[in-house]
Amino acid sequence: MSQKAVFFHAGCPVCVSAEQQFAKSLDPAQFNVEIVHLGEQKARLAEAEAAGVKSVPALVIGGQPFHINFGAALADLK
């Protein structure tokens, strides 16, 4: 059974690079990865905040946010 992982990003170059390097490299047999572009899906900002995301790009696995690099603060996307 695969574990859910959510990769939140804003579409900036840092985010796109992180998506290619991290999110897409996870083993699909172990992780069901959902990519969420917060610039296009603003309704999901509250979900990202509730998961503990402070900046993007961030990968949330098992309820734990992992901030990969600083592309943009979540507050800047509101």
N, C-alpha and C positions, 0 to 999 in steps of 0.2 A: 504494500500500500504506500502511495507517495504522500509526502508532506506538502502542504500548501506553502508557497513562498510568493510574496507580492513585492514587485520591484516598482517603486514610485520614482518618477522623474518628471522633468519639466521641458525636455526637448533640447536643452542647451548642449553644446559640444561635450562638456564634461559628462553629462548624463548619458548621451548617446554612446560615448566611449565605454562608460561603466556598464551599460546594457550589453554591449557587444562582448566585453571582457568577462563580466561576472554573471549576469542573469542568464545569458544564453549558453554559458559553459556548465551550468548545473546539470547533473545527470537526470534526464527526464524520467528514469525509472524510480528515482528517489524523491524528486521534487516536481510538483505541479506549479510552474511559474506563471504568474499573471503579471503582465506589464501594464502599468497605469500611468498614463501621461496626464499629469495634473494640470498642465496648461490647457488641455482639451477637455478634461473631465473634472472641472472645478467642484462638482457635487461630491467628489470623493476626498476633498481636503479634510473634512471632519474625520473620516475614517483613518487617514494618514496620521492626523493629530492624535486620535485615540490610541493608535498603535505606538505612539511615542516618537514619531518621525519629527525631527526638528529642521532638517534640511534635506535637499535632494541632490544627488541620487541616494536612495536608501533602499535596502533590501530587508524585508520583514519575514523572518522565519520563526515559526513556533511562538509568535507573539513578541519576539525580540527584534527591535530595529537595529540594523547595522548600517551606519552612515559611512559610505564608501569614500566620498570626497566632497568638497563643498562646491556645489554648483549654484544653488540658490537657497535662501532661507524659506521655510514654509510660509512665513508671514508675508514675504514678497509676492507670493502667488495669489494672495487673496484679493 
